[in-house]
Amino acid sequence: MRNNNQPSPPSFLCHSAKEKDQYLKKKAAVMPTLPKTTQVMFEYHSGRVLPQLCEPRDLFGVTGNSAQVLPRWPQECEVIPEEIHHIGKTLKHSWLLRNNQQMRNSVFFCLRYFSGSHVKGKLCSLSQASVSLTGPDDTTLLFEGRFESGNLLKAYKVSEFDYELTLRTDLYTVKDTQWFYFQVKNMRSGVCYRFTITNFLKSSSLYEQGQKPLLYSEQKARSLGVGWHRVGQDVSYYCNGRVHLGKPCYSLSWILLFPFDRDVCYFAHCYPYTYTKLWSHLSDIECNPRCSRFCKVRILCRSLAGNLVPVVTITNPNKEKEAPVKPAVVLSARIHPGETNSSWVMKGILDFLLGESPDAVLLRDMFVFKLLPMLNPDGVIVGNYRCSLSGRDLNRNYRSVLRDSFPSVCATQQLVKRLCEERKVLLYCDLHGHSRKTNVFIYGCEGPRQGLRLPLERVFPLMFHKNCPDMFSFQSCTFKVQRRKKGTGRVALWRLGVLNSFTLEISFGGSTVGQRKGTHFNTRDLEILGTHFCDTLLDYCDPVGTKVCICGVYWFQTETKTFRRNGMRNIFGRNRTNRLKNIYSLFALFFLMLQRKLLKSRKERNDSRLYRDREKHSSDILV
């Protein structure tokens, strides 16, 4: 039976558009409006619309629903159904060797460009990407790169055991080729194969200083437990005479003997760390009842393709109701997807903070940690080196107003702004990889210099240098704010008031300082580097000022050497205030040098309290 309050539906085929609009308005005024919600979905049954409630989401994390953490690919991307898993441990330190050798077409592998978003990529059968072998004696290598973080575009067979490879540039760009990760099959053991990647765009590389590619052999991992390890002979990096967009192209070439017949091997620029591996680690953390008391995994935002950008909060709950507000420490990584070494350092920090050591408990009592382990999941999934699916470098767009194009960057800024309103943000550090320099170093932000006053922005890097002398180099650190770097996270958050706003650069190669001089970094080294980062944070907040004094003495000694090298140049400026400051600095420097002259004998030096503290601190570091 019809309700008399509802108007009868007119026949719109006979009435005008004006009468149709009047009828719809009248009907909308009579029918009650539904509240705005995302928990109601509508289904059609026999022509009727039935509202139903959606399944409730997991209130205490995101790993409970495995469908949420599946990687979403662009629609045009062809993805092989097999999942790639690597087992085994990395080998011990391999040596950096310098090699200088140059070398001088049928296509066997080709991927097409793509766009869009879907869990499994392109919803159709895979195209034939490799040649078909003519028989068991065919020695042609089979290449594959259509898996997570893979980026091989083409392979050319120059001769029977010589192949030229072309990497895919970052999606929707025509540049940025540095990261590589691909699969090789059907090899023969005891045969010298030569591989040459021909479309690098950087004029210099750590491969010129002895860096070697990484190899993973499935048979070697199963039989010997050996994972990723450095390989290659006659490794060379040179200009090949080709041109791309008006710029010269460079080639990376190496020779290799495969250990097993018909093995499945992988080559990579650095130790891979995929989006799937990250969520597997976060799932283990959430399922740990001990860690769940002080660690929460939440979603910062979704990327352009709909992938989850996680944020991990680590802190011990306050034991007292009126406890002081804890300062915050914000760490981020993988804004550049090809810099996989930053993920291994982040893993070392995360595992240390979740540990049971007294230092880890003290850090959780003192700070609120906000860890952003992967800011560019889209680029990680598709195998980009630097850009996101927007075709732009996210670490140059912190000042951009295009929130929809850079959701993770905008969400990070909002997170830090909210933290600054609630509590003090003691430190922000963005983890990166560096392809041209060795060692580990920091880029910081420093304001105008005030004479010989110790810049507080340099205290943390100095302490890091003391705690990690075999990998960290303070001499490689810079603290200038360049104009072209204003869009980076380090500078943008420094302008929000975060004094210690850093970029931690980890070399793709290895170390040239300390006892590790001349060796590559492995995954264990990178995780230990994360542990040293946490130790340095404890030293930085030590209420006893001895370690700060030691850093001040070290900095004064460095400034003294610089003054002696430059002489009186630039000591007097045009501004009267700057002249007075520089004159004061000059007298302070002379007074410091006079004090050093008074401490001549060993007995007098040992009587100095500052010297005793410094020696004690140095002995603690050696132990």
Sequence and secondary structure as in RCSB ss.txt:
>XXXX:A:sequence
MRNNNQPSPPSFLCHSAKEKDQYLKKKAAVMPTLPKTTQVMFEYHSGRVLPQLCEPRDLFGVTGNSAQVLPRWPQ
ECEVIPEEIHHIGKTLKHSWLLRNNQQMRNSVFFCLRYFSGSHVKGKLCSLSQASVSLTGPDDTTLLFEGRFESG
NLLKAYKVSEFDYELTLRTDLYTVKDTQWFYFQVKNMRSGVCYRFTITNFLKSSSLYEQGQKPLLYSEQKARSLG
VGWHRVGQDVSYYCNGRVHLGKPCYSLSWILLFPFDRDVCYFAHCYPYTYTKLWSHLSDIECNPRCSRFCKVRIL
CRSLAGNLVPVVTITNPNKEKEAPVKPAVVLSARIHPGETNSSWVMKGILDFLLGESPDAVLLRDMFVFKLLPML
NPDGVIVGNYRCSLSGRDLNRNYRSVLRDSFPSVCATQQLVKRLCEERKVLLYCDLHGHSRKTNVFIYGCEGPRQ
GLRLPLERVFPLMFHKNCPDMFSFQSCTFKVQRRKKGTGRVALWRLGVLNSFTLEISFGGSTVGQRKGTHFNTRD
LEILGTHFCDTLLDYCDPVGTKVCICGVYWFQTETKTFRRNGMRNIFGRNRTNRLKNIYSLFALFFLMLQRKLLK
SRKERNDSRLYRDREKHSSDILV
>XXXX:A:secstr
   TTS     TTTS HHHHHHHHHHHHHHS      SSEEEEEETTEEEEEE     TT STTSGGGGS  B T
T    SS     SB  S  B          EEEEE     S BTTSSSS     S   SSTT    EEE  STT 
 EEEEEEEETTEEEEEE  STT S      EEEEES  TT EEEEEEEEE  S  GGGGT   EEEEHHHHHHH 
B SEE  EEEEEEEEEEEETTEEEEEEEEEEE SSTT EEEEESS    HHHHHHHHHHHHH TTGGGTEEEEEE
EE TTS EEEEEEE    SSTT     EEEEEE SSTT THHHHHHHHHHHHHTS SHHHHHHHHH EEEEE  S
 HHHHHHT SS  TTSS GGG TT S TTT HHHHHHHHHHHHHHHHS EEEEEEEEEESS  SEEEE       
TT   GGGHHHHHHHHH TTTB GGG B    GGGTTSHHHHHHTTT SEEEEEEEESSEE SGGGBTEE  HHH
HHHHHHHHHHHHHHHT SSTHHHHHHHHHHHHHHHHHHHHHTTTT S SSHHHHHHHHHHHHHHHHHHHHHHH  
SHHHHHT HHHHHHHHHHHHHH 
